[in-house]
Amino acid sequence: MVHLGSGDLHRAGPLLIRLNGPAVIAVFLGLAGLWHVGLLRYEGALIYPKDIQGILNHAPFYMAGLYFAPRIIAFLADRGRARLLLAGAGTVFAGLVLGAELMPAADEILDKAARFAGVAFGAALATEIARVGGLRRVFSAIGTRTLEIFLGHQLFIAGSATAVMAFGWTGVATGIVLTPAIALFAVAGSVALRELFGAARMDFIYAPPRPVAHRPPRSPVRAAQG
């Protein structure tokens, strides 16, 4: 078994930046695999183990978007291809989720497969949204604030969840109403929190550490969207 500490995480960032996209994705897939079979564990006090698991689960998708967004957008620029993927990935995702509910013994494997189908569905859905002027402007505005939303959303979701439990607002019907309301609250709250820190001249809270403040060269994404 491999044991990681806080120092290992600090050293990993600068090393990963030196790798190309496929290599970085392969590294995270390998680490996720080792974690899920119990051969990799984190022993530091900096991050909770469940957060490490979340990072490893999501990192391959983040890295794919970081390095291959222009190619993905170019692939989905064809409307017929995008809609075919939207319908196909949505159907597969729904089937995998249903299968996980009906076969609890296989739910972990089906859950991981559903992540890939869900990401494909999300990419195709984003392409369709980008073709609708009003929606494109709304989601583009949100897209420019992803850092503060990513860093702040759990604070507002946790507060909302506490309120839901305290008032006993449970049940499927209530959840259907509250889920989008809480999501909107988390997005708006995260943006407002960022503005408050900015007004207090505390922007450094949202600045990434210098060794990992890396962005690949910009590509003609809008041209690929058509």
URKABEL-V488437 format. One record per pair of residues at least 12 apart in sequence whose ideal C-beta (glycine too) atoms are under 10 Angstrom apart, sorted by sequence separation. I is the first residue (numbers start at 0). J is the second residue. D is the distance in Angstrom with one decimal. If there is no record, write none. Layout:
((I | J | D) (I | J | D))
//
This chain:
((14 | 26 | 9.3) (15 | 27 | 8.6) (39 | 51 | 8.9) (97 | 109 | 9.2) (98 | 110 | 9.8) (192 | 204 | 9.7) (193 | 205 | 6.5) (41 | 54 | 10.0) (95 | 108 | 9.5) (96 | 109 | 7.7) (99 | 112 | 9.2) (125 | 138 | 7.6) (192 | 205 | 9.9) (34 | 48 | 9.0) (95 | 109 | 4.9) (96 | 110 | 8.4) (98 | 112 | 9.1) (99 | 113 | 7.1) (163 | 177 | 6.4) (11 | 26 | 8.9) (94 | 109 | 9.1) (95 | 110 | 7.8) (98 | 113 | 8.7) (162 | 177 | 9.7) (39 | 55 | 8.5) (95 | 111 | 9.3) (97 | 113 | 10.0) (34 | 51 | 7.2) (35 | 52 | 8.0) (95 | 112 | 5.4) (96 | 113 | 5.7) (125 | 142 | 9.5) (160 | 177 | 9.6) (34 | 52 | 6.1) (94 | 112 | 9.9) (95 | 113 | 4.0) (159 | 177 | 7.7) (163 | 181 | 8.0) (11 | 30 | 9.5) (94 | 113 | 8.9) (95 | 114 | 9.2) (159 | 178 | 9.9) (162 | 181 | 9.4) (34 | 54 | 9.7) (35 | 55 | 8.3) (92 | 112 | 9.1) (93 | 113 | 9.1) (95 | 115 | 9.3) (96 | 116 | 9.1) (30 | 51 | 9.3) (31 | 52 | 8.2) (34 | 55 | 5.4) (35 | 56 | 8.9) (91 | 112 | 8.3) (92 | 113 | 5.6) (95 | 116 | 6.1) (96 | 117 | 8.9) (159 | 180 | 8.3) (160 | 181 | 7.8) (33 | 55 | 8.9) (34 | 56 | 8.8) (91 | 113 | 8.2) (92 | 114 | 9.1) (94 | 116 | 8.5) (95 | 117 | 8.7) (159 | 181 | 4.4) (31 | 54 | 9.1) (32 | 55 | 8.9) (92 | 115 | 9.0) (93 | 116 | 8.8) (158 | 181 | 9.4) (159 | 182 | 9.4) (30 | 54 | 9.2) (31 | 55 | 4.1) (91 | 115 | 8.9) (92 | 116 | 4.1) (30 | 55 | 5.4) (31 | 56 | 6.2) (91 | 116 | 4.4) (92 | 117 | 5.1) (156 | 181 | 6.1) (159 | 184 | 6.1) (29 | 55 | 9.7) (31 | 57 | 9.4) (90 | 116 | 8.7) (91 | 117 | 9.2) (92 | 118 | 9.4) (155 | 181 | 7.7) (156 | 182 | 8.2) (158 | 184 | 8.7) (159 | 185 | 7.4) (3 | 30 | 9.2) (27 | 54 | 8.6) (28 | 55 | 8.8) (31 | 58 | 7.6) (88 | 115 | 8.8) (89 | 116 | 8.1) (92 | 119 | 8.2) (93 | 120 | 9.3) (155 | 182 | 9.5) (158 | 185 | 9.1) (27 | 55 | 6.3) (30 | 58 | 8.1) (31 | 59 | 7.1) (88 | 116 | 5.1) (89 | 117 | 9.0) (91 | 119 | 8.2) (92 | 120 | 5.5) (155 | 183 | 9.9) (156 | 184 | 8.3) (157 | 185 | 9.5) (1 | 30 | 9.2) (27 | 56 | 9.3) (30 | 59 | 9.6) (87 | 116 | 8.8) (88 | 117 | 7.6) (91 | 120 | 8.2) (92 | 121 | 9.5) (152 | 181 | 9.7) (155 | 184 | 5.7) (156 | 185 | 5.1) (159 | 188 | 9.2) (27 | 57 | 9.0) (28 | 58 | 8.7) (29 | 59 | 9.9) (88 | 118 | 8.4) (89 | 119 | 9.0) (90 | 120 | 9.1) (152 | 182 | 8.4) (155 | 185 | 4.1) (158 | 188 | 8.5) (3 | 34 | 9.8) (27 | 58 | 4.1) (28 | 59 | 5.3) (88 | 119 | 4.0) (89 | 120 | 4.9) (154 | 185 | 8.2) (155 | 186 | 8.5) (1 | 33 | 6.7) (26 | 58 | 8.9) (27 | 59 | 4.8) (87 | 119 | 8.1) (88 | 120 | 3.9) (89 | 121 | 9.9) (152 | 184 | 9.4) (153 | 185 | 7.9) (155 | 187 | 8.4) (156 | 188 | 9.3) (0 | 33 | 8.9) (1 | 34 | 9.5) (8 | 41 | 8.0) (26 | 59 | 9.2) (27 | 60 | 9.3) (87 | 120 | 8.6) (88 | 121 | 8.4) (152 | 185 | 4.2) (155 | 188 | 4.1) (156 | 189 | 9.9) (7 | 41 | 8.6) (24 | 58 | 8.3) (25 | 59 | 8.7) (27 | 61 | 8.7) (28 | 62 | 9.6) (85 | 119 | 8.8) (86 | 120 | 9.2) (88 | 122 | 8.4) (89 | 123 | 8.2) (151 | 185 | 7.7) (152 | 186 | 7.0) (154 | 188 | 7.5) (155 | 189 | 6.6) (7 | 42 | 9.7) (8 | 43 | 7.3) (23 | 58 | 8.4) (24 | 59 | 5.1) (27 | 62 | 6.3) (84 | 119 | 6.1) (85 | 120 | 6.5) (88 | 123 | 6.3) (89 | 124 | 8.3) (151 | 186 | 9.1) (154 | 189 | 7.8) (3 | 39 | 7.0) (5 | 41 | 8.7) (7 | 43 | 8.2) (9 | 45 | 9.1) (23 | 59 | 8.7) (24 | 60 | 9.0) (26 | 62 | 8.9) (27 | 63 | 9.8) (84 | 120 | 7.7) (85 | 121 | 9.6) (87 | 123 | 8.7) (88 | 124 | 9.0) (152 | 188 | 7.9) (153 | 189 | 9.2) (155 | 191 | 9.6) (0 | 37 | 7.2) (1 | 38 | 6.3) (2 | 39 | 8.1) (3 | 40 | 7.1) (4 | 41 | 7.6) (5 | 42 | 8.9) (6 | 43 | 8.0) (8 | 45 | 7.1) (24 | 61 | 9.5) (25 | 62 | 9.6) (85 | 122 | 9.0) (86 | 123 | 8.5) (148 | 185 | 7.5) (151 | 188 | 6.7) (152 | 189 | 5.2) (155 | 192 | 8.4) (0 | 38 | 5.4) (1 | 39 | 4.9) (2 | 40 | 5.5) (3 | 41 | 4.8) (4 | 42 | 5.8) (5 | 43 | 3.8) (8 | 46 | 7.6) (23 | 61 | 9.8) (24 | 62 | 4.9) (84 | 122 | 7.6) (85 | 123 | 3.8) (148 | 186 | 5.6) (151 | 189 | 3.4) (154 | 192 | 7.7) (0 | 39 | 7.2) (1 | 40 | 7.4) (2 | 41 | 7.6) (3 | 42 | 6.9) (4 | 43 | 4.7) (5 | 44 | 7.4) (6 | 45 | 9.7) (23 | 62 | 5.0) (24 | 63 | 6.1) (84 | 123 | 4.3) (85 | 124 | 6.1) (147 | 186 | 9.5) (148 | 187 | 9.5) (150 | 189 | 7.2) (151 | 190 | 8.1) (0 | 40 | 6.4) (1 | 41 | 9.8) (2 | 42 | 5.2) (3 | 43 | 7.2) (4 | 44 | 9.4) (5 | 45 | 4.5) (22 | 62 | 9.8) (23 | 63 | 9.4) (83 | 123 | 8.4) (84 | 124 | 9.5) (85 | 125 | 9.9) (148 | 188 | 9.3) (149 | 189 | 8.1) (151 | 191 | 8.9) (152 | 192 | 9.9) (2 | 43 | 9.5) (4 | 45 | 8.7) (5 | 46 | 8.1) (21 | 62 | 9.2) (24 | 65 | 9.6) (81 | 122 | 8.6) (82 | 123 | 7.4) (85 | 126 | 8.0) (147 | 188 | 9.9) (148 | 189 | 4.5) (151 | 192 | 5.0) (20 | 62 | 6.6) (21 | 63 | 9.5) (23 | 65 | 8.4) (24 | 66 | 7.7) (81 | 123 | 5.1) (84 | 126 | 8.5) (85 | 127 | 6.5) (144 | 186 | 8.1) (147 | 189 | 5.2) (148 | 190 | 6.9) (150 | 192 | 8.7) (151 | 193 | 7.0) (3 | 46 | 9.9) (8 | 51 | 8.7) (15 | 58 | 9.6) (20 | 63 | 7.7) (23 | 66 | 7.3) (24 | 67 | 9.0) (80 | 123 | 8.8) (81 | 124 | 9.0) (146 | 189 | 9.4) (147 | 190 | 6.0) (150 | 193 | 8.3) (18 | 62 | 9.9) (22 | 66 | 9.9) (75 | 119 | 9.9) (81 | 125 | 9.4) (82 | 126 | 8.9) (145 | 189 | 9.7) (147 | 191 | 9.3) (148 | 192 | 9.8) (20 | 65 | 7.4) (21 | 66 | 7.9) (81 | 126 | 4.5) (82 | 127 | 7.3) (141 | 186 | 6.5) (144 | 189 | 7.6) (147 | 192 | 7.0) (148 | 193 | 8.6) (151 | 196 | 9.6) (8 | 54 | 9.6) (20 | 66 | 3.0) (21 | 67 | 9.1) (80 | 126 | 9.3) (81 | 127 | 6.5) (144 | 190 | 5.3) (147 | 193 | 3.7) (15 | 62 | 8.9) (19 | 66 | 7.6) (20 | 67 | 6.3) (75 | 122 | 6.5) (146 | 193 | 8.2) (147 | 194 | 8.7) (3 | 51 | 8.0) (71 | 119 | 9.7) (74 | 122 | 9.0) (75 | 123 | 6.2) (78 | 126 | 8.4) (81 | 129 | 9.7) (74 | 123 | 10.0) (77 | 126 | 9.5) (78 | 127 | 8.5) (81 | 130 | 8.8) (141 | 190 | 8.6) (144 | 193 | 7.2) (147 | 196 | 8.6) (20 | 70 | 10.0) (72 | 122 | 8.6) (75 | 125 | 8.4) (76 | 126 | 7.7) (140 | 190 | 9.5) (144 | 194 | 9.9) (147 | 197 | 9.5) (71 | 122 | 6.0) (75 | 126 | 4.3) (71 | 123 | 9.9) (74 | 126 | 9.3) (75 | 127 | 9.0) (78 | 130 | 7.6) (72 | 125 | 9.0) (76 | 129 | 9.8) (56 | 110 | 9.7) (60 | 114 | 7.5) (64 | 118 | 8.8) (68 | 122 | 9.4) (71 | 125 | 9.6) (72 | 126 | 7.3) (75 | 129 | 9.1) (150 | 204 | 8.2) (151 | 205 | 9.4) (56 | 111 | 8.1) (59 | 114 | 9.2) (60 | 115 | 8.4) (63 | 118 | 8.0) (71 | 126 | 9.0) (150 | 205 | 6.7) (59 | 115 | 9.3) (57 | 114 | 8.5) (60 | 117 | 9.4) (72 | 129 | 8.6) (147 | 204 | 9.5) (56 | 114 | 7.2) (60 | 118 | 5.2) (64 | 122 | 8.5) (147 | 205 | 6.1) (59 | 118 | 9.4) (63 | 122 | 9.5) (146 | 205 | 5.9) (146 | 206 | 9.5) (57 | 118 | 9.7) (60 | 121 | 9.3) (146 | 207 | 8.4) (60 | 122 | 9.8) (35 | 107 | 8.1) (35 | 111 | 8.2) (31 | 111 | 8.9) (135 | 224 | 9.5) (129 | 221 | 9.5) (130 | 224 | 8.4) (129 | 224 | 5.9) (130 | 225 | 9.0) (129 | 225 | 9.5) (126 | 224 | 7.7) (126 | 225 | 9.9) (73 | 218 | 9.4) (69 | 215 | 9.9) (72 | 218 | 9.0) (73 | 219 | 9.4) (76 | 222 | 9.2) (68 | 215 | 9.4) (72 | 219 | 9.6) (73 | 220 | 9.0) (76 | 223 | 5.7) (78 | 225 | 8.8) (65 | 213 | 9.6) (69 | 217 | 9.1) (70 | 218 | 8.8) (72 | 220 | 5.7) (75 | 223 | 8.7) (76 | 224 | 6.0) (77 | 225 | 8.5) (65 | 214 | 8.7) (66 | 215 | 6.7) (69 | 218 | 3.9) (71 | 220 | 9.8) (72 | 221 | 8.9) (73 | 222 | 8.7) (74 | 223 | 8.7) (75 | 224 | 8.5) (76 | 225 | 4.5) (65 | 215 | 6.9) (68 | 218 | 7.5) (69 | 219 | 7.1) (72 | 222 | 9.2) (73 | 223 | 4.0) (75 | 225 | 9.7) (67 | 218 | 10.0) (69 | 220 | 5.6) (72 | 223 | 4.3) (73 | 224 | 8.5) (68 | 220 | 6.5) (71 | 223 | 8.7) (72 | 224 | 5.7) (73 | 225 | 8.9) (69 | 222 | 8.9) (70 | 223 | 8.1) (72 | 225 | 9.0) (69 | 223 | 5.5) (68 | 223 | 8.8) (69 | 224 | 9.8) (16 | 210 | 7.7) (12 | 207 | 9.5) (13 | 208 | 9.6) (16 | 211 | 6.7) (20 | 215 | 8.5) (12 | 208 | 7.6) (13 | 209 | 9.8) (14 | 210 | 9.9) (15 | 211 | 8.5) (16 | 212 | 9.7) (17 | 213 | 9.9) (13 | 210 | 4.6) (16 | 213 | 5.1) (12 | 210 | 5.8) (13 | 211 | 7.1) (15 | 213 | 9.6) (9 | 208 | 8.9) (12 | 211 | 4.4) (10 | 210 | 9.6) (11 | 211 | 9.7) (13 | 213 | 9.2) (9 | 210 | 8.5) (12 | 213 | 9.1) (9 | 211 | 9.8))
//
